[in-house]
Amino acid sequence: MSPVSDAALSERVATLIAVLHTPGCPHVEQTRALLRSCLAELRLEAPIEDREGSYPSPTILVNGVDVMGRTDLQGAMCRLDLPTREHVLAALTR
């Protein structure tokens, strides 16, 4: 992946990011670390909202959209399709 230019960074609009997870999810820390790593790689600074509750867990939303492209998951469940670096980077650069 090519580095992001300074001009491209200055043209970005505010990005809303949320991590959704159930209490005690064993994958949420790994997911948070992945998200922070992707933000650093792209040199983006954005607040990350952490939502604990009855969600497919873990889920990363960027501007309200699941980075894995799923729209059919609802309620508390352990996800088998954990967010990937490629999906997170793609969502953050849309």
N, C-alpha and C positions, 0 to 999 in steps of 0.2 A: 504494500500500500504506500502511495506517495505521501510525503508530508503535506500538511495543510498550510497554504500560504497565509501571511499576515492579512492580506486583503480579504481573503475568504473568511477569516476569523472575524474581522470587523463587520462583515456584512450579515453575520448570523443574527437571528432574532432569539428572543428568550426561549429557552427549552425547558419544558416541565417534565421532571423525572420523578418517578415513584417506584419504590420497591414494595411489593405486596407479599405478605407471608403469614403463615399461621404461627401461633405460639409454639416455640420449640422446634421449628423447622431446622433439620440438620444441614441444609444447603444454603441458608440465608447469608451466612458470613462469607462463604465462597462467592456468592452472587454479588454481594456488596463490594468485595475486593475486585472482582471482574469489572464491575461498573466504574469504580474509581480508576482502575488501570486504563480503561478505554477513554475516560474523560481526560486523563493525563496525556495519553498518547495523542489525542486530538487537540490538546491544549485548550480545553473547554473548562469553564467554571460555571457550575449550575448547582443550585441547591437540590438535594435529594430528599424527597418526602418518604418517610418510613411509615408504612401502614401495616399494623398487625391486626389480624382478624380472620374472618371466614373467607379466605381467598385461595385460589389455586397457588401453590407455594413451591418455590418462589417465582414471582412474576416481576419483570421489569416493564414499566410503561414509560414510553417517551411520547410526550404530547398526547397522552391518553390511549396510545396504541401499544399493544403487547409486542415486544421486539421479536418474539417467535412467530408472530402472525396469527395467533390463535384468537378466535372470537367465540368459540363454543364452550369454553370452560367456565364453570360457575361453582361457587361454594368451596369449602375447605377440602383440599386434596393435595397429595404430594405429586408434583409434576414429574413426569418421566422425561419430558423434553426441556431440560434445563437450558437457560439462556446461554448462548455461545458468544465468544468474542466477535466472530464475524457478524452475527445478527445484531449485537449491541452497537458495533461500529457503524453498520449500515443504517440503523435507526437514528443514530446521533448525527449522521451526515445528510439525512434527507432534508 
